Every structure is written in C-alpha cells, then in structure tokens.
C-alpha cells in the first residue's frame, strides 16, 4: 500500500495537468470562435461603419426630405449586370445564341439604362480545358453579337476584363489583347463612369484588378491592385462623393484581390454595393454569394452566364438600391423596390427614412407578354392589386405606420397574358438597427483575404514539416510500445538516415524557396514560378494562388510521402521486407490500403506533371523540381526504403545501416 501511494499521486497529478490543459485549450478555442464569429458578423454596426456625409441614415436630413416613393414613375432607373459569359469556340453550342437572344430580346423587354458585363467575356481555353489561349474567333463572336443585336444603340454597354480575358497576354499593347479591339468599352484599367439623370448623378467605379502581364491559367485566378492603381481608385472614390449614390464593380471578388493596406474593401467604403462575378457559384455549391463589408458596403457576387444563364436586374429608386438575381428566359421578372429587402439595407449611405415616409409599395415587373396582375400581400394579409404607374412600374397604396417595428414579409405575385407567373418574397423592416446578417459561409468566402490565409497555412505547414525532420534528427527516441512511441521511432529513422533526411529536407526547402518550375508562362516569354510569386520576363506578380497550390502540394504529397517513408522504414527496422510484411496475420488489408493510398498520391503527382506539360509546355515539364523531379525522387526513395540496408535504432539516438 505504501508503494502504490506515490503511483496514485503521480496519476492524479497527470490527470490534473490533463484537465488544466483541456481547460486552457477550451478557453483558447472559445476565444478564437468568438473572434471568428465577430469578424464575420455582417449585421449593421454603426459604430464600426463609415457614415457617408451627404446621405446620412434613416433619421438624417436626406432620409426625411422629399421626394418620397409614391405612385409616379419618377426618381427611378434600372440597369443590368451579367458576368462570366465565357464565349467559347469548343464548348456549349447554345451559349452564343442564348447570349445573342439576351442582348436582343431581354434587353428590349427590360430596357435598362446601362448594362455591366463584369468580365470573362470569352473562355480562352484549349479544347481539352487544360491549356489557355486567346482565340480571336471567340472575340469576333462576342463582337458580332453586340453588332447584330444593336444593343449598344439601345443601352450603355460597359464590359470589362476578367482573368480569362487576360490569359496569355504579355502587355496591354500585345496583338493578343483582343479586348481592345472587340469589346464595347475598350477601356483598360480602372475608370469612373457617371450616369446622369434628371434627379441626380450616379457613379459607377470599375476596379480592374486583372494582371499585367497575364500568365496562363491557373496563376491569374487572383487579381492584383498595386499602390498606383489604389491611388487612382481613391481619386475616383473622392469624385463619387458628389453623386447621389455610387456603385463599384469589377470581375474579382474582394477576397481574391491582392491589394496594399488598408485594402480594396476600405477603398470602396462610401459605395452602396460592389458588384462582381468570378466564382461561378462555386460549381453550384453556393448559388447565392452575398455579404457585407465591415464599413457596410454590400458585396454581391453574381452567378455565371456560362452554365447557369444568370443575370441581375438592379434599380435605384429614390436613391435606394434593390436587385434581383434572375435566370435567362424566366418571365415575369420581378423586383420590389419599396420597401427594400431588409438584408440589403445600408443605413450608412441610403436614405432609409424615405421608406417610412413613402405612400406606395413599388414593384418593377418585366415580361415578354403584357402583365395582367400584380398581387401584393404583407405578413400573409392581401393588400390588393398593384396598378401601372407607367412603364414596368406597378404601385399600391400602403400605410408604413402599421409596420414600424419588427421584421415583416412582403410577397408579390406577377402574372402575364401568356399564363406565366413569378413570385417574389422578401423581408423588410422600418427599424434602423434591425438588419439581418448574412450566412457565415458566404461571408467567409467573400470577406476573407484568401491569399493571406493561404500564405499563413503554407508557412505553418512548411515549418511543421521541416521542423519535425530537424527535431527528430537530434532528439532521443522515447522507449515504449505505444502508438506515439512507434511514430516517434519511425520519424527518428527517416530523420537519421542521411539518404532520406537530406532528400526530404531538400525537397521541402525547394517547395518553400526554390522555383517550382521554369517555362513559358506566356507564349514566347519565359518565367519561373515560386511559392512567393511568379517572375515573367522581368515582371514580378506577388504570390496568391501559389500559396494555395503550395498548401495542396504539402498536404497531398510532401507530408504523405514523409509519413509513408516513416511507415516503411519502421517495418524494415522490425525485420520485415516488402513481401513479408503482407503476410502478418490480421494486417494484410490494412497494409494494402496504405500502399494503395501512396499509389493514389503518386498518381496525383503524375497528373500534376501532365497538367504542367499541357499548360506550360515541355520546358516547364522538364525543369520542374517540385513536380517532375519530385515524382522521380519519390519513386527512388520508396524503392530505397524497401530494398536498401535495414536501418537500426540505437540508444545514443543515432541510426545506422549495416554495410
């Protein structure tokens, strides 16, 4: 009993330490979770939001001053956005005729004041979808649609470049830069367009972050704004303060734009919204990608035309912005402009007091056939039918004082003479401080600077991978038969056998610091790709997607390769060979699974080499330490692990191989 007491005390002490560690870990996780949730809380917070001096909030002078939304077609205009059109010579033969019908029929029905085509006008891919190349025939097809539909005679068509429109273009003066020849706008770089109306001016600021030079895919997925471009945008921001309202637009989401501090989101703080495309609904996983910047500006990513035939109709009604994301040929198209959707209120710049002082519900309804009925209900109670106020505007008398508190639901059903109907339902509120937030996933995708996240993850994983190799080369091997002891022994074996240690160390250092490959990143122009950026013919593009690719490389090849070699050498150290370790009772299928997993990773690495060959050519394939050379090195290391001398572990923490 006397001998067991100290052991019991030691166990108690271990349990207390474990409990304390778990408490500290729990508190740390709670703090991190709280910080993350607060960072992505997109509800309106006046204290951290910039107030726009000319506008004020719902209680400000502009919010309480006329004109107020009534029963007349005044103080309103509407416009369209379409994005990621991807005119292609190889894929989806319906894409071009559908887009021409959009430019002809849809524009004729809606009659927008202007159209924003926010990038990726053409596809610029090879038939295999692996390579990238500017095809003049795609640009000619786009240009011919604009000419045949005469859309530029009926509206202001503003088209800007996306990353696909800059594939494989060395400079803006390049003969391959067909945007300058075939687009409607033909303006390269950011610009400020002022739309003038009888009731005021409205600013549209383009933030062009496309790369110059523009490498082949995939290394222009992120856009870059340098300090000179940011200074120009700041000039446009100051100019836009003179307008009633301002809209910013571009191709890239702000989360995929590299910009100097304080960042592009801060630059557009006085805008109602930023309109963009680029992410294509993430392959259908996120059909709605909307969020709110810390200063209150809405970020509204639009789904692509390419596969989903999406477009957006927006309206400024008495300086209140409303919008509806629609599908091609889905009629009637409905947009409720008053009362505005509660989730998209911007108290910092919009005169929300006008909603409370309005006399009529206002609805824009568009259809190829005449509108026959507009049914309106609030909170499930029918209010009646809207009547035409001219053009596509329908109005219905209402009493806002009945809805001064809480969140309410307005439902509008529009019918046309062709027997079609559409229903639009949205929440609204007349309270200043009741603004619903956006979903966490949407906000994480749009509000995170992913290049910074990728950089941090890459550095952390690289330090972990290299640090483990260095640490176990000099640490003593803990004795025992537990799983932890076996893992430490395996890491010790890899770290102390020079062949494996120096090969893996060099491979990881090359992934971190050395060139991944050298080749033609643009046809006729050689360059080198590193984790921290891309060099092309004397130009440097800061690292962004490279960090993400680096994380994938570490996660799916470098680290699994190290783990597999540890596992293999541990078996060799215990006297097994490649054939004999299959014969251990009860371990055959587990052993086979490990080998198949490593074979899968080697296949993935081989596919990466093929992608490199197809994308950047033979030079990049043969001069690629992290892809092609690494594949050969890994095969040699695996072969050496199973056929080389048996490694031994000694008490002095040195591993030797018998001669």
Helices and strands as residue ranges (DSSP letters): H 2-39, G 46-48, E 76-82, H 94-101, I 102-106, H 107-110, E 114-118, H 136-149, H 151-154, E 156-160, G 164-166, H 179-182, E 191-197, E 200-206, E 223-225, H 227-240, E 245-249, G 254-256, E 257-259, H 264-267, E 273-276, G 280-282, E 289-292, E 298-301, E 310-317, E 320-327, E 333-338, G 342-344, H 353-356, E 360-366, E 371-378, E 381-385, E 387-388, E 393-397, G 400-403, E 407-416, E 421-429, H 440-447, H 450-474, H 483-496, H 498-512, E 517-522, E 525-530, E 533-536, E 539-542, H 545-553, I 554-558, H 559-573, G 580-582, H 588-616, H 618-622, H 628-643, E 647-649, E 655-657
